[in-house]
């Protein structure tokens, strides 16, 4: 049975031999690649600091194994043997780290990485690779994501973008203080479209900056009607939706003119096509500065979006890119648009959009006035009597 051997557990102290040659907890030999790389500032070798780090991390893993009865024991040699370390072992080790007071997701990831390096050094299978698929373990990845969410603390409730705040952001874009002319026309069109069309950020940006015609928004996906010269609206083809990643279905949303040029998503899109013309296969938006490679990378959009929010005096901790989608739904409700129309425009399967929308003070005042003016003879009816039950 192959595995790292180590002496019997002596209380909480464990002496380990990583693989019996040059990488041990007692020290690193001179022929090790890390030996001799000196940190001039601290006057100590990287090898020594690496040794101490690996020591503590592996000892914690061994304590986890011992406390859960996962260690094998060889009677003749009177030594313990490491079990097979699988992705599920790493999941349970991660949970153990959290339960013993580790409150840093990055620190827990470092513990798991040290165990992985140890297993690979021993010639064992990668404990973070699924044995059946040969790909990184989805179960471990999802569990680590859950740990990160759980350890990052209380999150401020995300709020919709208010209509007044949207207009202040648009003014900041047009001021020329925060964006150049090319960024300005692209950001104005993107933000207005996301608000009026209630789009997700993934539907008009690219996560890694790479552009795929069958996946990301392109110039050819926009069709003005009746013409680009004098548009009454435009249709946008969305190739991929968050809720239909496997059974892919193309959506076509329609955005119509508002009648007010400086507050119109169609006019903003027309200005983009007129001032920054591109081929139909080009990305729909470009968030880069003039002279730099064109890209509709999501991180670039979000960074500048936060700059604009701060310029408008809006809270960046509560207003995010998805606030444009929920803000559009909230604004439509506030002006009296039917929830059925909002559901169809936002492509919601049901009325789940009500989770993201907020009631305004005008809504509450109207509700109070309607209740006060209600008929006193309009009494509730017992439906059981009507049905004859």
N, C-alpha and C positions, 0 to 999 in steps of 0.2 A: 504494500500500500504506500503510494507516494504521498509525501506531505512534509511540511515543516515540523520538526520535532522540537520540543522544548521541555524543560524540567517541570517537575510537579508544581502545582500552584502552592505558593507559600503566602497564605493570607491574601492580601490584595496585590502582592508583588509577583510579577511573572517575568521570568528570564526566557528570552526568545532567541532562536538562531534562525535568521530569515532563510538562508539556503546553504549555510555551512561553508561558504568560501569567502568572498570579498565584501559582501554586503550584510553585515551583522549589526546587532544592536550594541555590541561592544566597541565597534569602530569600523572604519573603512580603510582597506589596505592601500598601499601606495600605488598599486597598478589600477586602482579604480579611476574612471574618467573624471569624477568630481574632485579627486585629491589634488591639492596644490593650487586650486583657484582661490586666491586670497582676497578677502574683503579688506581693502586698505583702510577703510574708515574705522572698522571695528577690530582690525588686526586678528581676524579669525577666519578659518577656511569655510567655504560653503559646505564642504563635506561634513564638518562637525555640526553645523546648524541643521543640515538635512538629516543627519543621523538622529539628533535629538527629536526632530519633528516626527520622523518615521517611528521612532521608539514609542512616543506617547500615543500616536494614532493607532498603531498596531496593538499596543497593550489594551487600549479601550476596546478594540474589536475582540481580543481574546477574553477579556472580562465578560463581554456580552455573550460569547459562546459558552464560557464556563457557567455563567449564572443561569443559562437556559438549557443546560444539559446537552449541548450540541457537540461536545468534544468526545472523540474516540480515545480509548486507553489501551495501550499494549502492555499486557501483564509481564511478559518476559523482560522487556527493556524498561518497564515501569515509566513509560513516557506517554504523553498525550499526543494525539494525532489530529490534524485539522480535518474537518469534514469537507465535503464538496460544497463550494461556495457558489450559489446560484443567484440570479436576480432577486428571487424572493428572500434569500438570506440578506441581501443588501437592503431590501425594503424593511425587514424587521430590524436590522441594525440602525437604519435611519430613525425608525420609531423609538428605538432604545436611546439614541443620542438625544432626542427631544425630551424623552421622559426623565433623563438624568440631568436636565438643566441646560442643555446646549440651546442657545437662543439665536444663533446665527445660521441662516441657511447656507451661507458661503462656507462657514466652518464645518458644517455637516458634510457638505460636498467634498471638502478637503479630506475629511476622515475616510469617506468612501473611495476617493481617488487613491489614497495611500494603500488601502486594502487591495484595490485593483492592481496597483503597481506590484504589490507583494505577490499576488497570485500569478501575474504574468512572469515575474522573476522566477517563480518556482516551476514554470512551464505548464501551469494549469490553464484551463479555459478562462476566457475573459468573463468575470462575474456580472458584467453589465450588458452582455450580449445574450439575446434569446437563443437558446440551443436549437429550437425548432426552425426559426426563420433565419437565423444568422444575422439579424439586424439588431440595433440597439433596443433594449427591452422597453416596450411601451409602458408596461406596468410600473417599472422603476421610474421612468421619466414622469409619468403622471403623478406618482406619489411624491416625487421631489417638487413638482409644481404645487401640489397641495400643501406641502410643508412650507414653501416660500410664502404662499398666500396666508397661511396660518401664523407665521412668525413676523410678518411685516407690520402687524399691529392694526389698530382701528383705521379704517379708510373713510375719508370724508364722503358723504353722500353726493353722488354725481347729480348735478342739476342741469336742466335744459338751458340752452342759450336763449336769453330773453330777446324779444324782437328789437327793443330799444338798444340792447347791447350789440346786436348784430349790426345795426346801422352805425354805431360808434366804431366797430371794427372795420367796417367798409370805409369810413372816413379816414381811419388810420392808414389803410392801404393806399388810398388816393392821395394822402399827404406827401408821399415821396420821402418821408424821413426814415422809414424802416425797410422799404423794398425798392429795387430799381424798377424801371418801367416794364421790363419783361416779367419779372416776378409779380408785379402789381396786377397786370391784366390776367395772369394765370390764377393767382390767389383769389381775386375777386370773383372770377367765374366759378372756381371750385367751391368756394364757401357759399356763394349764393345758390349754386346748384344743389349742394348737400342740404341746405336749409329748406329750399322750396320743394325739392324732390325727395326729401327725407332719406338720404343715402347713407350707407355705412362707409366708413373711411376706406375699407378694403375694396370698395367698388369704384373708387376713382384714384387710388394710389397703388404702388407696387411695393411689397415688403422689402425686397432686396435690390430694387432699382432696375432689375431686368424687365424687359417688355416682351410679353407674349400676346400675339394677336387674338388667340382663342381664349385668353384669360383676363387680360387687363384692358382698361378703357383706351380706345384709340380715337383719332380724329374722325375716322370713317364711321364710327358708331353713332355720330351725331347727325341727324337729318332735320334741317330746318324746313318748316312749311309755312306758307306756300313757297317761299324762296328765302335765300340767305339775305338778299338785298332788302327785303321788306318782310321780316318774319312775324308771324303771329304766335309762334311757339317752336319747339323742337322735340324730337323723339330721341331718346338715348337707349341704346341696346346694352344691357348688362349681361355678361356671359356667365359669371359665377356669382352665386349667392351663398351667404354663410349657412343658411338653413337647408341648402340643396347641394352639398358638396359632392355627394356620391351619385345621386340621380340628377345630373346636371340639366337645368332648364333655363333657357334664355328668356330674360324679362325685357320688355320695352316699356319705359316710363315716358310719360308726356308732360312737358313743362310748358305752360302758356304764359303769355305776356301779362304783366301786372298792370300795364297802363301808365306807370310812372317810370320814366326812363332811368332815373338814378337809383331806383329800387326795383329793378327788374332783372331776373335771372337770364331771360332770353337776350336782352340787350347786352348784358355782361358777357354772355357766350358769343354774341355777334362781334363785340369789340375784340375778344380774344382771337377769333378767326380772321378778322380784318387786320389787326395790328401784328399778329404773330402767326402768319400762315404756315402750314406744314402739310406734308403728304398724308393721305388717308391712313397709311400704316404707322404713322408716328404716334407716340403717346399723346393722350388727350391733353394733359397738362405738363408743364415744365416748371419745377420749383427751384431750379438752379439760377444763379446769377448770369448776367450777360457775359458771354465769352467762355463759360464753362460747359462741359458736356450736358446735354439735355437729360433730365431724369425726373420722374414723378415718384421718387423714393419716399416712403412713408415717414421715415425719421426726419427727413429734411422738411417735409410739410409740417410735422408736429412741432419741430423746434421753432419755426417761424410763426406758427399759429400761437404758441405760448407767448412769443414776443408781442404779437398783436393784442392778445388778451391783456397783458400787463399794460400796454399802451392805452387800452380802453378802460383800465381800472377794474377789470373783471377777475374773479378768483381763479387762478390756474389750477388750484387743487381740486376744485369742484366742477369746473367746466373743462371738458375734454372734447376730442373730436366727435365722439358719439353724441355730445350735447347738441350738435347741429341737427341730427336726426330727431332726437326727442324734442328739441326746441321748435322744429318745424311743426311737429304734431301738436305740441302745446299751443302754438300760435294759431294754427288752423282751428283748434277747439275754441280758443278765446274769441275768434271773430264769427263763430256760429256755424262752421262747416260741419256737416253731418259726420258722425263717427264712422259710418259705413264708407263714405268717400275717403276719409283718412286711412281706413284700413286698406282699401284697394290701392290708393296712391303709394302707401308705404310698404305694400306687399306683405302685410302681416297675415298669418293664417287665421287668426282669430282677433279678439280684442285685447291681446297682451300688451298693445301699445299704451293702454291706460296705466300700466305700471310705471312708465317713464314720464308721463305727462303730469303737469302740476296745474291745480286750479288757481286762477288769478283772483285778486280781490274783487274785480268786476263780476266774475262768475258768482262769488259768494253774495255780493250785494243783490244781483239779479235773482238768485235763488230765494233770498230772504223776502224780496218784494213780491215774487210770485206766490210764495207761501202765504204771505199776509193777505193777498188778494184772492185766495182760494175760496170756493163756495163752501158754506157751512152745511149745506144739505147733501154734499157729496160724501156719503158715508161708505165705509168699506162693506163689501158684499161677501157673505159666507158662501164660497164656491161649492161647498159640499151640499148646500141646499139647492143650488142651481143645478148641479149634476144629479140630484136625487139620491145622494148617498145617505 
